[in-house]
Amino acid sequence: MTDRAKDGWLALDIEAHDIPIDNPDSYYKKIYATGGELNNYWNIGNDDRDQSYYLRMYLSCVQAMKYLKSRPDWNGKTLVVMGQSQGGQQTLMLAGLCPDDVTAALALVPAASDMLAPEVGRATGFPNWYFNTNGKDPKKVHETSRYYDPANFARRIKCPVLIALGLHDEQLAPPASILADANEITSPKEVIILANSGHQNEHGSQEPFFHRAYSDWLPALKAGKPAPVRQ
């Protein structure tokens, strides 16, 4: 965020959880441990669309966007959403939920996509709701997943999208799940296939995405130019 701010952007980093960001490490270990309030948070309420943990997470992104738009130092034109993994998930969600507000979306290995993929023999990624029913009614979990699946937001996106997948990302964001997102996007899009990458930037394997995002897309958007989509 500080790098973006130094480059002249009005930047806001959205915390996915409603927790302090400056507590000792012991605090975070406790809340993520067994019995902690955020232990397996992704499964909380995943059998009810109105009780899912992701509901607050998604709506907080919308509120953050409204806040940015209300600031007098926003130029009133350009609003870019971007993120990686769960942040990429939220990126596609926000671009689809607020299609008339977002100028461009940059999503690196977005998670949680194509949640019902196992029904047709494809792999789904984190949080794997299709299998993580945890004693709940699987039909309710599967139905709830439809409301939070980035692929179902992707079809509403109107802005240009830069999206990347890692061919070795087998568990958190499998390539097929991200292609499911991309196939639903009807606006201009650029798909980057990271041939040697998993979910992280191992040995610089995600640099092709970073180069396109930071050297090409963001400078163009900052200058008020169209996103330089490579079809």
C-alpha angles and dihedrals in degrees: 000000000000090000090053091047091050087053091057102264125134095234133189126182111208117215109218093213132052094239137111116273099207105054124120118276090253090067093057094044089054098050093046094045124093108295093018121128093250099039106132088349091171090069096050108118093348091147094060125053091210095050102041116124088230092065094074091039092055096043091049088061090054091049091048090053091049089051093053091048090053094057118103091220093062111101092227093234117062124058118165125185120198141162148141130246107335086007089055088051090055090045093060091041094054094045089052098041093049102029095159094053104048119083097190139352125214113190124179115197094332113208132219095038128148093010095178093049095115088068088070098034100265129124122254124198140220127357088029094202091169089072101020096079093134097202093317127121103282092211091057092048092049093048091048091051090063091066093055103035112118089216089066091051092044093070089062096053116117102174129082113276132207109196131172136194132191116225090212095048095110104159114022102039111000115201093244092057092054092046086054087059093047093048090057094051110095097177121086108296141176119205117200116199110205100205098189100034137103122185095303135051094266110182091344093303093146095051094106089064094044091050093052093044101044103027101037116014103039096044090051093047092046089054090052093251126135118272108271095237116184106209 
